[in-house]
Amino acid sequence: MLRIFEHGRQYSTQKHLEFEHDGSIVQVALKRVATSKRFTLRVRAATRDVVLTMPHRGALKEARAFVERNAGWISARLARLPKPIALEPGARTLLRGVEHEIVHRPQSRGVVWIEHGSGRPRICVAGQFPHVQRRIVDFLRREARRDLEAAVEKYARALDVRAPPIALRDPSSRWGSCSSTGRLNFSWRLILAPPFVLDYLAAHEVSHLRHMNHSAAFWRLTKRICPETSRAELWLKAYGAALHRYGVPNP
C-alpha cells in the first residue's frame, strides 16, 4: 500500500510529496513547468529521489493521483538503483577506475595514502573512525583537482587559450560545466572513473572556451583534441550514475 505525505502550499514551487518505499520515505519533487502539458516521472540515481514534472497550474490532487497510479513503476526503478556504499573500513571504492579496499590504520601517522602489494590496492586512513569517510572524500577531491588541473592545462595549451581556474562540486546531473566568465566546474567523482573519462571531461569543458554551445563545430573540436570522446561518452552513459553511490553528497 502506498502512503502519500504532502508538503507545502497548493502552488508553491517548493512543494513535494513523499511516499513510503521498502520501509523508507522517498521524496517526489514537484517541478512545475509552464510549457508542460502532462505529468511525467523521473527517478534520479544520484539523489535517489523522484521528480514529477507537471503543468504550472496542475492540481496537487492530480499529482498525488498520478504518483499513486505509477507507484509500481517508481518502486521497481528505485529497487534497481545501485546500493549506496559508505566510505568506511572494509568497503571498496573506485579510484581512477580501479577498485580499492578501504583500510583503517588508527595508530599510523599521516592522513590517507595508497598501498600496493599482492591483491587489491588499498586506501589507508589514519586517525579516529568518525573521520574516515571525510578524510577519504577530502583525499579523492585532492586527487581529482590534481588530475583535472593537469588535463585542463594540457588542453588549454592545445587550443592556445589561457587555462582558467577550476572548481569542484558534487552535482547530481552534470559532470562538468563552463560558466559565461570561463570558469570551469567539475564533479570530484570523476576521479572514480577511468582516466580517459576525466581527461575527456577536461577537453569537453576547455572546448567551450572556443564554442559556448554544443554545435557541430564544438563536437568537431572536442573530438579532434580528444580522440577518446565517443568512448568516454559511452562509459558515462553506462556507468556514470553508479559513481554517485559512493559516500555522501557534498556541496
N, C-alpha and C positions, 0 to 999 in steps of 0.2 A: 504494500500500500504506500502511495506517495503522500508525504506530508509537506504541504507548502507553507512557507513562512514569508510574510510580506514586510517590506521596509520602505519608508519614505512616503511622500505625498503622491497624489494621483499622477501629476505630470512632472515631478522632479527628475532632473537628469541624473540624480544620484540614486534613484530608486533601484532596488534589485529584489529578487526573490531568492529564497533558499529552500532546498529540499533535502530530505534525508536519503542517503545512498550508502548502503552497506555499513550502517552504524555511524556514518559521518555526515556532517552538514555541508552541502555543496552550494556555493553561490551561483546564481544565474544573474549576470549583469544585464540590465535592460538598456540597450543602446537605441535611442530614438534617432531616426534618420529622416530628414524632410522628404527625400526622394524615394524612400522605401514604400513599396505598395503592399508588401506582405511580411509575414513573420518568418524569420529564418534562424536556425540554431547553429552554433559552432562550439566545439569543445576545444579548449586551448590546453595543449600538452604542457607548456612551460609553467602556467599558473594553476593547472589542474582545476579549472573552473569552466563555466559555460557562459556564452554570450548569446543573448536573444536580441537580434536586430528587428526593429518594429517601426511601423509608421509613426511619424511625430505625434499624432493625436490618437494613437492606438490606446484603447482602454486597458486598464490593469486587469480587468476581468477576462478580457480576450487573451492577454499574455499568460495569465495563470492557466487558462484552459488549454492553450497551445502547449505549454510545458507539461501539463498532465497527460495530454494525448501522446506526447513524444517521450514520456518517461522511460520507456523501454529502450528506445534508441540512445538516450543520454546515458543510461546505466551501462549499456553494452559498450559504448565508446569509452566511458570512464574506466571500465574494467580492463580495457585493452591498453591503457596507458602504462608505461614502464613504472615499476615501483620506485619510490624515492630512495636514494642511497645517502645516508648520513656519512659525512666525512669523519669517521671515528675509527679507533683502533680495530683492526681485523677486517675493515671494509676494503673494497677495491675501487680505485678510481682511475680514470684515464689521464694521461699526461702525454701530449704530442702523439695521440693515437695509440699509445701503449699502455696496457693495464698495469697499474702499480698497486701493491698492497700497502696499507697504512699501518705503520708500526709505532707504538708509543714507547719512548725511551725517557721516562720521567727523571732518571738520575743523570742523564747525559747533559753535557754542556752544549750550548748553541740553541738554535730555534728549529729549523726544518732543513733537512738535507736528503739527498738521494743516495741509496746504497745499491750497488750491483754485485751480483755473485751468482751462485747456482740458483736456478729457478727464476721466479718473477722478481723484477726490480721492486725496491721498497722506498716509500716516502716515510722518512723517520722524523718524529716530532718529539722535542724535548718539552719539559715543563709539566704543569698540572693538567689533569684530564679535562676540566671545563674549558681550557683554552685551545684544545687540539683542533677543533673544526675552524675556529677563527684563524689560527696560525696557518693552517693548510690553505685556506682561501687567500690569505694575505700572500703566501708563497706563490700560489698559482697566478694571482694578479701581477706580482712582480715579474714572473716568467713571461706572462702574456705581454706585458709592457715592453720588456726587453726584445722579444721576438718581433712584435709589431713595429716598434720604432726602427728596428733594423730593416724590416721589409718596406716600410714607408719610405725610408731614406733611399733604399735601392731603387724603388720605382719612381720616386721624385727625380732622381738623377737621370733615369731613363727618359723621362718626359721633359727634362730641363726645367723643372719647376722647383720652387722652394719647399722643402719638407715642412709641413705645418705641425703644430703641436697636436697630440692625440689625448683623448680622454677615454677611460674605461668605465663601462656601465654594465648593468645586468638586465637588458631589455628582454621582454618576453617574446617579441616577434621580429626583431631586426638584429642582424649580426654586425652591421656597421652603418654609418651614415656620414654625410658630408654637409656641414651647415653652409648657409649662404655666405658666411665670412671665411670659409675654407677650413674650419676646424673639423677634424676627423674624430668620430666616436666609434668605439668598437666594444663588442661583448668580450669580457675577460674569459668567457667559456671557450673561446676559440683555441685556447692553449690545450684544451682537452682533445681537440680534433687532430688528425694527422697534419704535419707541417704544410703540405701543399694546399690545405684548406685555408689556414691562416694566411699563407702567402697570397692566395687568390683574393681574399677579402681586402688585403692591403692594396693590391693592384686595382681592385674594383673602386675603392674609395679615392685613391690617388687619381684615377682616370676622371673622376668627377671634377677635379680641378681644371680639366680641359672641357668637359661636357657635363653641365649640371642637369643631366637628364638621362634617360635610358634609350636614347636614339640608336639607330643603326650605326652611326659614327662612333658613339660611345662603346658599343659592343665590339666593333672592329678594333678600336684602340686597345681595349682591355685584353682581347684575345691575342693581339699582336705582342703585347709586353708580357702576357701570362698565358702560355700555351695550355696550362692546366685548368683554364676557366671552366670548360664543359665538365671535366671530371669532378672538379670541386663543387659545381652546382648540383650535379647528380648526387654527390655524397651528402650534401646538406639536406637535400630533399628526402633522402632515405634515412639518414641517421641524426640530422641536426636536432630534432625535437628531443631526442634521448639525452642530449647533453644537459638539459635543464633538470634532470632528475638528481644530479649530484649536488649535495649540500643544500644550502638555503638561499633564497633570492637575496641579492644585495642591491643597495641603492646605487 
